[in-house]
Amino acid sequence: MKYLPKRKSGERKSGERKNGEMKSKERKKRQEWITTIGLVSYLIGLLMRIPLGRIIGDKGVGFFAAGMEIFIISIIILSYGLSKSVAILIKYRVKREMYKSARRVFRSALFLAVISGAVAACGIFFFSEGIAQVAVLEDMSYLAIAAAAPAVFLSAVMGVLKGYFQGIGTMMPTIHSKLLEKVIMFASSLILGAVLYTYGLKVAALLKSEEYASAYGAFGASLGIGIACLFAALHLLFIYAIYAGSFKQQIGKDGGKYAESGAEVLIMLITTSLPYTICALLYSMNYLVDQRLFNYAMNVKGQGSLRVLNWGIYYGKYSVVIGSAAILCTLSVIGAIPRIAQLFDRQDYRAVQEEMGKSIHQLAVISIPCAVLIAVLAEPIAELLFTGETKTAIRLIQAGTAVVVLFSFTYFLAGILQRIRKIQIVILGGLAAFILHLAVTILLLGNTGLGITAVVCGNIVFYLTACGVCFFGVIRYMKYSQEWIRTFAITLIAAGISGLIGMLLNKALLSFAGAAVTLIICAVACFVAYNVLLIVLRGVRQEELSGMPGGKLIVTIAVRLHLM
């Protein structure tokens, strides 16, 4: 009988190291997927507002905004932090084969989610009129708020299931459920919005008030959220049923005698989830707070009849264009966040400097021209995407394009700080940003005639402050020093000149060529001019450009034209 030669200890260690590296890469890739899918899901939610606005109108979107934002705030409080804490606590126990304790964590979290979710859903449903009158100052939005109540309960339960799957080491159920939820929400919200808007027209004719059609349309769109959550929850429960058998077998192998009490687990769940919940709240409650401030200011000035229309334009047009552009820019550097965090954990600060420099430069090179292009081409963009009132939308988009850059950098820097376990800096940045944004918004709404533009200004202040705090946090903890000339100055010059070219072309073409043709010609001209200027001014190196989306094609053309 032949025996295989025994591996030497050095070979064994080398193999273990390689396995560890492979597992680390897989974990990094899974985390990147989760973050990317989260952003893509948010993008789908934004894009849904374009056809929704065409169906139920700007007023309908204004009513829908209240229901949607109360739903978002509710799931952050009930689900977001709890999901994170479940994942952390179960992962810790599964690694140490403490399966009984992991089961206790899951059951306690599910109990907490069911009770808190049911109480919150009942409160939102039965007190929807009071919430609409007091919290939002938009009486007719109570239908959309009430319709979102079932989705709140389902999302609380889904948060625990997602945390459970992440804790046992599988990300795919979370990814699939997020995509499924958004795709079904896109379809169901539009269909139900259209059906109930048609019904609302009859109610409006009967009661002689046009707002009923918009309110019923928003009611239908909010019902679509609940249907999407129902399908996503059923999907997660089905997968849980598949995993439950193997988890029971593992529990049988757990010989440990000690398992925490239910009270101990609940305390751990709440304390672990609290920082994540606070952080998410600070960065997500602007819309709801701003809507109330804006509605109050409009009522005081005797312009209450315009408030829901203007808010619908802000929420359904401005936020869609600016938010979509910001997300697309952010996606270009998502993969760098886990790489930088890993290098930081190894204390390889030189590599951290290099990777940070590359990523910030790439984000600047993509987001700055994007913001300039949107400002210059706001008119054809608005005319092509939206119906109804577009003049206000154009003004808001032009005023708020800085948010594209600021949001991208804030998300990137905050993501790094969270990954290196410095969430307190992100919370501090969010708190400072929220307070300053609140002060600026109240001041501008009360003492100027800016109207809805004041909310955009407050939004800029929020992201500028948050970005600044997160940037200083990165400098302090990662020993990073920023290069300014090539990254920002040259990029701004190239973007500014290309933007001027786009503005002149837009003025010359829009009146006779139409929005679509003008947008295509101007975008292509700006893209070519920007890249030529960036290369000529040495704002980007060949290897940097090759690593960017579509960069290899640009490098090939630039080399053939002897620009590189």
N, C-alpha and C positions, 0 to 999 in steps of 0.2 A: 504493500500500500504506500502510495506516494503522499508525502505531506508537503503542504505549501510552506515556504520559508516564513519564519516569523518576521514581522516588521520591526525594525529597530525603533528605539524610543524617539529618536530624532524624526524619523519618518512619520511616526504616530502623531507627534506634536505638530508637524507640518500639515498633516491631514486634518487634524482638529482645527488648526488655525484657518485652513482653507474653507472648511465647513462653516466656521464662525463668520468668516468674511462673506460667504455666500448667503447665509441667513441674514446677516446685516444688510446686504444689498437687497434681498427680497423684502425685508421689513421697510427699508427706505422707499422701495418702489411702491409697496402697498400704501404707505403714508402719502406718497405723492399722488397716487390714484385717488385716495379719499379726498384730499384737498382739491384736486382738479375737478372731480365730480361735484364737489360742493359748490365750486364756482360756476361750473356749467349749469347746475340745477338752478342757481340764482339767476343766471343769464336767461334760461328758458322762462323763468317767472317774469323777468323784465320784458322779454320779447312778446309774451302773451298779452301785454297791455296795448300793443299796437292794434291787433285786430279787435280786441275788446273795446277800445275807444271808438273804433269805426262802427261797432254794433250798438253800444249803449250810450255813446257820446261822452263828452268831457265831464258833464255833470254826473253821469253814471259812474265814471272812474273815480270822481271825487267822493262819492258815497262808498264805493267799493274800497277805497283806500283805508277808511276807518276800520272796516271789518278785517281787512288783510293785516293791518298793522297791529290790531289788538290780538289777532291770532298769532302773529310773530312774537310779540312780547310775552304772550302766555306760554308758548312752547319754549322760549328761552328760560323762563322762570321754572317751568315744570319739567322740561325734557333735556335741554342742552347740557347743563351742568351735571344733571343726574346721569345722563348717558356716559359722559366722560368719567365720572367717579365709578360707575359700574365697571367700565372697561379696565380702569386702573386696578381696582380692588380684586376683580376676578382674575386678571392677568397675573397679579402677584401670587395669588393662591394656586392657580393652575400650574405655574412654574414650579412650585414647591409640593405639588401633588396633594394639596389640601382641598380635595374636591367637596367634602362635606361643608367646609367653610364657604367655598365658592357658591354652593347651592344656597346656603343661608343668605349670602349677599344678594343673589339673584331674586330670591323669594321676597326678601325685605324690600328691595328696590321696587319690585312689581307691586307689592302691597302699597307702598308709598305713592307710586305713580297712579294706581287705580283710584285711591282715595282722593288725592290732591287733584287729579284730572277730573274726576266726577264732580267734586265740589266747585272747581273753577268753571267747568262746562255749564253746570246748573246756574251758577251765579251770572255768567255771561248771558245765558239764554233768558232767564227770568228778569234780569235787571238791564236788559239791552237798551230799553228806552231811557233809563236813568244814565247809563254810560254814554249814550249818544248825546243827551242833553247837557251833562256836566263835564265829562272827560273830553269830548270832542267838540261840543257846541254845534252839532249838526244833527238836528232832530230826525231827519228822514234817513239817516244812516243806520237807524236801529235795526232795520231788516237785514242788512248785510252783516251787522255785528251778531245778531241772533243766529243767523245761518252758519256762522263760523264755530259755534259752540261744540257741535259733535267732533269737529276736526281737532279741537283742543284736547279732548279726552283721548282720542285715538293716537295723537302725536305723543302724549305723555307715555302711553304704553309702548309705542314704537321706540321711543328713546331708550327704554330699558332693554328691549330686545336687541337693538343695535349695539348697545354697550356690552351686552352678553356675548354677541358674536365676535366683537373686536377683542374682548377679554380672552376668549378661547383660541384666538389667533386666526380667525377668518374674516376678511374684509368684504368678500364678494356679496353676501346678503345685504350689507349696508349700501354698497354701490348700486346694486340692482334695484333695491327698494326706493332709493333717492330718485333714480332715473324714471322708474315706473310711476312714482308719485307725480313727478313734474309733467311727464308726457300725458298722463290721464287728466291731471289738473288743467293742462292746456286745452285739451279737447272738451272736457265736461264743463268747464267754466264758460267757454265760448258758446257751446250748444245751449246750456241752461240759461245763460245770459240773454241769448237771442230769443228763446222761447218766452221767458218771463218779461222781457222788455216788450214783446208784442202784447202780452196780457196786460202789462202796465199801461200801455197806450189806451186800452179800453177803460181801465180804472181812471186814468187821467182825464179822458173825455167825460166820464160820468161825474167825477168830482171837480172838474174844471181846474185842474192843476197839472201842468206839464211835468213837474218834478216826480210824480208817481211813476211815470214810465222809466225814468232814470233810476229811481230807488228800487223798483222791481227788477230791473236789469242787473243792478249791483247785487241784489238778493240772490239771483240765479248764479252769478259768478262766484259768490261766496259758498253757495251750496256745492259747486264744483270742487272746491277745496276739500270739503268733507268726503265726497265720493272718492277723490284721489287718495286721501288718507286711509279710507276703508280698504281699498284694493291693496295699498302698500302694507297695511297691517296684516291682512289675510296672507299676503305673500311671506311676510316675516314669520307668522305663526306656523305656516306650512313648513318652512325650512327648520324652524325650531323643533317641530314634531319629528323631523328626520334626525336631527342631532341629539334629541333627548335620550334615545336608546343607548347610544355610545357613552353619553355622559353618566347615565345610571350605572353602567358597567364600571366606569372609572371610580364612581363613588363607592362601589362594592370593594374595590381594592384599597381604599383609603382606610388605613388602620389607626389613624389619629383619633385620640379620645376627646381632645379639646376643640370645641367650636364656640365662637363668640355668641353671646346672647343677641336676641333681636334688637334690643335697645342699643347695645354697643354698635351693631352694624348700622343701624339708622343714624346714629351720631356720626360715624365714619363717613357714611354716604353724604350727609348734609355738609359736613366740614370740608370734605374733598371737593364737592361740587360747587361750593360757594364762590371761590375765586373765578372759576370759569363762567358762572352765571353772572356775576357782577361785571366782568370784563365784556361779555357779550351784550349785556343790557346797555352799558355805557356807549357802545358803538352802534346800537340798533334802535334806540328809542327816539332818535331825532325826528323821524317822520311824524310820529304820534304827537309828540310835544309841540313840534312846529305847527302842525295842523290846528291844534287848540289855540296857540298864540296868534296865529294868522286869523282864525275865525273871530277871536275876541277883538282884535284890532279892527277888522272890517266892520264888525257890529258897532263898535264905538264910533267909527267914522261914518256910520249910516250907509255903508256899502255892503250890507249883509246879503243882498240878492246876488252879488258877484262872487261871493267867497267860494262856493262849491265849484263853480266853473273854473276859476283861477287855480284852485287846488287840483282839480282834475287835469288841467294843462301841466302843472308842475309835476304831478305824480305819474301821469300817463304819457308825457311827451319829453319834458326836460330830463327826468330821472331815467327814462329808457335810453336815450341817446348817450348821456354822460355815463351812466352806469354800465351800459354794454361796452362802450369803448374802454372804460377803466378795467373791466374784467378781462377783456381780450389782451390788454397790455400786461396785466398781472400774470396771466397764464404763461407768458414768455419766460418768466423767471421762477416759476413754482418749483421746478426740479432742483434749483440751487439751494433752497432752504434746508432740506435734510443733509445735503453735502456739507454746507457751512457748519451746521450744528455738530455733525460728526467730527469735523476737523477741530472744532472748538473743544469738544470732549477729550480729544487726544492732546490738547494744548499745543497744537501746531499752528501758532499764531501767524507765522509768515504765510502759510498756505491759506489761512483765514483771510488775511489782508488781500491776497491775490484773488481769491474767489469772490470776496465782497466787492472788490474793485471792478471785476469783470461784470458781475451781476448788476451793480448800480449803474455802470456805464451802459449796459445793454438796455436796462429799463428806461434810462434817460433818453437814449437814442431812439427808442420806440414810442414812449409816451409823450414826449415833448412835441414832436411833429404831428402826432395824432391829435393833440389838444389844439394846436394851431390850425390844422386842417379843418377840424370841426367848427372852430370859431369863424373861419373864412367861408366855409361852405354850409353854414347853418341854414340858410334860406332854401337851397335845393334839397338838402337832407329832410327838412321839415315838410316841404311841399310833396316830396316823394313818399314819405312814410305815413303822414297823418292827414286827416280830413278836419273840417271845422276850423276853429280859430288857430291860426299858425303864427300870426304876428307876435303874440305874447310868447309863444314857444321859442321862436327865433331869438327874441331878446334874452330870454332866460338861458338858452343854450350858449349864446355868445358870452354872456356874463359869467357863466359857470364852468367854462372849459378847463380852468385851472384844476378843478376837482379830479379830472382824468389823471393828471400827473400826481397830485397829492394822495389820492386814494391808492394808486398803484404802489407808491413808496411806503405809505402807512401800512398797507396789508403785508408787504414784503418784510419790512423791518419788524413789525409786530409778530409776524410768523416766526422769525428768527429768535426773537427774545423769548417767545413762549417755548420754543424747542430747546433753548439753553436754560430753561427753568427760571426765567426772570419775568414771570407774568405780572409781578407787582409794578414793574415799569410800564407795562402796557395798560394796566388799570389806572396808574397815576396819569398817564397821557390821556386816556379816555375821560377821566374825571376833569382834568384841567381843560380839555377841549370842550367838554359838554358845558361847563360853567361859562367859559368865555363865549362860546357859541350862543348860549342862552342870553347873556348880557347884550351881545351885539344885535341879536335878532329882536329882542324887546326894544332896545334903543332905536333901531332903524324903523321898526313897525310903528312905534309910537310918535316919533319925531320927524319923520320924512314922508314923502309921498311915493316911496319906492314900491309899496305894495308887496306883491309876491316876489319881486326881485330882492327884497330884504331877506327873505328866507334863503335865497341862493347865496347871498353874502355871508349869512350866518353859517351856511354849509361849508363855504371856503375856509372861514375862520376855524371851524371844527377840525377839518382835515389838516390844515396848516399847523395847528397846535399839536395835534396827535402825532403828526409826522415829525415835528421838531423834537418832541420829548423822546419818541422811539429812536430817532437818529442819535441823540446824545446818549441814550442808554446803550446803543450799539458801540459808540465810540468809547464809552467808559468800560464796559465789560469785555469787549472783544479786542481792545487795544488797536482800534482801526483809525486810520487817518485818511481823509478824503482828498482826492485830486480834483480840483475844480475847473481848471481851464479847458482841458480836453473833454471832460465829461459833460459839463454844463454850458460853458461860455460858447465854445465852437458849435455845439448842438443847437443852442438858441439862435445863433447867427444864421446857421444853415436853415433851420426851421422858419425863421423870420423872413428870410429872402424868398424861400419857396412859397411861404404863405402869401407874400405880396404878389407873386406871380399868379397864384390861385385866385386871389381877390380880383385882380384886373381881368383875368379870363372869365370869372364868374359874372362880373358886371357887363362884359361884352357879349356873353352868350345867353344868359338866362332868359332875357325877354323874348327871344325868337327861337332858341334851340330847345327850350323846355328843361325841366328839372333833371330828368334822368340823363340826357345827353350831356348837359352841363356838368353834372356831378362826375360822370365817367371821365370826361376830357380833363377837367380840373384836377381830379384825383391822380390821374396818370401823370400829368404835367408836374404837379407838386412832388410826386414820388420820385420822378426822374431827376428833377432839379435838386431836391433835398439830398439824394444819394450822391450825385455828382459833387455838390458843394461839400458834403461831409468827407468825401474821399480826398478832394483837392485840398481842403483845409486841414487834412491829417487828423480829423476827428475820430477816425476809426481805423484800426489795423486790419490787415487781411485775415488773420486768424480769428479776430473778434467777429468780423462780419460773417465769416464762414459758419460760426456757431449760432447765428441768429436765424429765425424763421425766414426762409427764402434767400438767405445770405449767400449761399454757394452760387446761385444763378447770377447774383449781382457781382460777385467776385469774378466770375468767368467773363462777363461782359466788360467789367472795368479793366481786366488784364488785357483783353483784346483791343480795347480803346487806349491802352497805355496810360490809364489813370492810376494804376497800381504797379 
